[in-house]
Amino acid sequence: MNEWERQLQTALFDLRDEEYKRFQCRLIPGISPEKVIGIRIPVLRKFAAEFEKTPSAALFLQQLPHAYYDENNLHGMLINRMKEADVFEALDRFLPYVDNWATCDLLSPAAFRHYPDGLTGSVERWLSSGETYTIRFGIGVLMRFYLDNRFSSEYLDWVKNIQNSEYYVRMMVAWYFATALAKQYDQTICYLENGSLETWTHNKTIQKAIESLRISPDQKAYLRSLKKKEKTPLPDKS
């Protein structure tokens, strides 16, 4: 281990919160507790803002894979702060190492707000990657940046056509369609009326939409009427 790596890990361990670590480990059961330092997200964001200014930050971004979950979160936070010219290459390097939903959902580069059209080609590539958290990230980009003035019904088909049985992909598909119902109801409701989604994702979409404050009572009543009978439900991890 290089000296800068030792110094970084020492600094990160100085920020640990054992109570938060226990809480976080319950949320990411696929990650070994030994890989979790236990740094609260606001604390780590503040650290990232300062660490970004040091020479070690560039070295850290090239040093993959990382040993700790919190280091992956730090990596994601640094990507979120990147300028447009650097962000896509950094994502392509980092996404294959993302191994949990929390780190994945933390990724939301500020630079993406400046890409009204040029981002969708990368989204298509992420959705077709076959990698659980790269796909989930791509769906998240569509959900965050392409359900308002940049919306196209074509993007609904992109998400509907994803062929992946991983729980964290299917949950993200449901989350996307529930958000689409809240923002683009008329364009989205037909996917439930026509039964375009497989049963578990269809019903999870309805559940999440019904929980939303952005869906009207009348819409919620209609959505309840569209629920499908599940033959063998998947275990619910939400």
C-alpha positions in Angstrom: 0.0 0.0 0.0 1.3 3.4 -0.9 1.8 6.2 1.7 -1.1 8.2 0.3 -3.4 5.2 0.5 -2.5 4.6 4.1 -3.1 8.3 4.9 -6.5 8.2 3.1 -7.7 5.1 4.9 -6.5 6.5 8.3 -8.5 9.7 7.5 -11.6 7.7 6.6 -11.4 5.5 9.7 -11.2 8.6 11.8 -14.7 9.4 10.4 -16.3 6.1 11.2 -19.5 5.8 13.2 -20.1 2.3 14.6 -23.8 2.8 15.1 -24.2 4.0 11.6 -22.1 1.0 10.3 -24.5 -1.4 12.0 -27.5 0.4 10.4 -25.8 0.5 7.0 -24.9 -3.1 7.0 -28.5 -4.1 7.4 -29.4 -2.1 4.2 -26.6 -3.7 2.1 -26.7 -7.4 3.1 -24.6 -8.4 0.1 -21.6 -6.5 1.4 -19.4 -8.0 4.2 -19.4 -5.9 7.3 -15.6 -6.1 7.2 -15.7 -4.0 4.0 -17.8 -1.2 5.6 -16.1 1.6 7.6 -19.3 3.3 8.6 -19.1 6.9 7.5 -22.4 8.9 7.4 -23.1 10.2 3.9 -23.1 14.0 4.8 -19.8 13.5 6.5 -18.3 11.7 3.5 -19.6 14.4 1.1 -17.8 17.1 3.2 -14.7 15.0 3.1 -15.0 14.5 -0.7 -15.2 18.2 -1.3 -11.9 18.7 0.5 -10.2 15.6 -0.7 -11.0 16.6 -4.3 -8.5 19.4 -4.0 -5.6 17.2 -3.1 -3.1 15.4 -5.5 -4.2 12.1 -4.0 -7.7 12.4 -5.4 -6.5 11.8 -9.0 -4.4 8.8 -7.8 -7.4 7.4 -5.9 -9.7 7.6 -9.0 -7.2 5.4 -10.9 -6.8 2.8 -8.0 -9.5 0.2 -8.6 -10.9 -1.9 -7.1 -11.1 -0.3 -3.6 -11.0 -2.2 -0.4 -14.0 -0.6 1.3 -17.6 0.2 0.6 -17.0 3.7 1.9 -14.1 4.2 -0.6 -16.5 3.3 -3.4 -18.9 5.9 -2.1 -16.1 8.5 -2.0 -15.2 7.5 -5.6 -18.8 8.1 -6.6 -19.0 11.4 -4.9 -15.8 12.6 -6.7 -17.4 11.6 -10.0 -20.5 13.5 -9.1 -18.4 16.6 -8.8 -16.5 16.2 -12.1 -16.6 18.5 -15.1 -18.3 17.3 -18.3 -15.1 16.4 -20.1 -14.0 13.8 -17.5 -17.2 12.3 -16.3 -18.0 9.6 -18.9 -14.5 8.1 -18.9 -14.6 8.0 -15.1 -18.0 6.3 -15.1 -16.9 3.7 -17.6 -13.9 2.9 -15.3 -15.9 2.8 -12.1 -19.3 1.2 -13.0 -17.9 -2.4 -13.3 -16.8 -2.2 -9.7 -20.1 -1.0 -8.3 -21.5 -3.9 -6.3 -24.5 -2.6 -4.3 -27.6 -0.5 -4.8 -26.5 2.3 -2.3 -23.3 3.2 -4.1 -25.1 2.9 -7.5 -27.9 5.3 -6.5 -25.5 7.8 -5.0 -24.1 8.3 -8.5 -25.7 11.4 -10.0 -23.1 13.6 -11.8 -23.9 17.3 -11.8 -22.4 17.5 -15.3 -25.4 15.5 -16.6 -27.6 18.5 -16.2 -25.7 20.1 -19.2 -26.4 17.2 -21.6 -29.9 17.7 -23.0 -29.5 15.1 -25.8 -25.9 13.7 -25.8 -26.4 11.5 -22.8 -28.9 9.1 -24.2 -26.4 7.2 -26.3 -24.5 6.3 -23.1 -27.7 5.4 -21.4 -28.5 2.8 -24.1 -25.0 1.3 -23.7 -25.5 1.1 -19.9 -28.9 -0.5 -20.2 -27.5 -3.2 -22.6 -24.4 -3.9 -20.5 -25.7 -7.0 -18.8 -24.2 -5.8 -15.5 -26.7 -5.4 -12.6 -25.6 -2.1 -11.2 -24.6 -0.5 -14.6 -28.2 -1.3 -15.8 -29.6 0.1 -12.6 -27.5 3.3 -13.0 -28.8 3.7 -16.6 -32.4 3.5 -15.5 -31.7 6.0 -12.7 -30.3 8.4 -15.2 -33.5 8.2 -17.3 -35.6 8.6 -14.1 -33.7 11.7 -12.9 -33.0 13.5 -16.1 -35.5 12.3 -18.7 -39.0 12.3 -17.2 -39.6 16.1 -17.4 -39.0 18.4 -20.3 -36.6 15.9 -22.0 -39.1 13.0 -21.8 -39.9 10.8 -24.7 -42.2 7.7 -24.7 -39.3 5.9 -26.4 -37.5 5.8 -23.0 -40.4 3.9 -21.5 -39.8 1.2 -24.0 -36.1 1.1 -23.3 -36.8 0.3 -19.7 -39.7 -2.1 -20.4 -37.5 -4.1 -22.8 -34.7 -4.8 -20.3 -34.2 -8.5 -19.9 -32.7 -9.0 -16.5 -34.0 -11.0 -13.6 -31.8 -9.5 -10.9 -33.8 -8.1 -8.0 -32.1 -4.7 -7.9 -32.7 -4.2 -11.6 -36.4 -5.2 -11.4 -36.9 -3.0 -8.4 -35.4 -0.1 -10.3 -37.7 -0.8 -13.3 -40.6 -0.6 -10.9 -39.3 2.6 -9.3 -38.9 4.1 -12.8 -42.4 3.3 -14.0 -43.9 4.5 -10.7 -42.1 7.8 -11.1 -43.1 8.0 -14.7 -46.8 7.6 -13.6 -46.3 10.6 -11.3 -44.8 12.7 -14.0 -46.1 11.4 -17.3 -49.2 9.5 -16.3 -51.1 9.5 -19.7 -48.0 8.2 -21.6 -47.3 5.5 -18.9 -50.6 4.1 -17.8 -50.9 2.0 -21.0 -47.9 -0.1 -19.9 -50.0 -1.3 -17.0 -53.3 -1.5 -18.8 -51.7 -3.7 -21.5 -49.7 -5.9 -19.0 -46.4 -5.0 -20.7 -44.4 -5.6 -17.5 -43.9 -9.0 -15.9 -46.2 -9.6 -13.0 -43.9 -8.9 -10.0 -42.6 -5.6 -11.6 -46.1 -4.6 -12.6 -47.4 -5.0 -9.1 -44.4 -3.4 -7.5 -44.9 -0.4 -9.8 -48.4 -0.1 -8.6 -47.4 -0.4 -5.0 -44.8 2.4 -5.3 -47.2 4.6 -7.3 -49.9 4.2 -4.7 -47.4 5.3 -2.0 -46.6 8.5 -3.9 -48.1 11.8 -2.9 -47.9 12.9 -6.6 -50.6 10.3 -7.7 -54.2 11.4 -7.2 -56.7 9.4 -5.2 -58.7 8.6 -8.4 -55.5 7.4 -10.1 -54.6 5.3 -7.1 -58.0 3.6 -7.1 -57.6 2.8 -10.8 -54.1 1.5 -10.3 -55.4 -0.9 -7.6 -57.8 -2.3 -10.1 -54.9 -3.2 -12.4 -53.0 -5.4 -10.0 -52.1 -8.9 -11.3 -52.3 -12.1 -9.4 -48.8 -13.4 -8.6 -48.1 -17.1 -9.0 -44.8 -17.2 -7.1 -43.9 -13.8 -5.6 -40.3 -12.9 -5.2 -39.1 -12.0 -1.6 -39.6 -8.3 -1.0 -36.3 -6.6 0.0 -37.7 -3.1 -0.1 
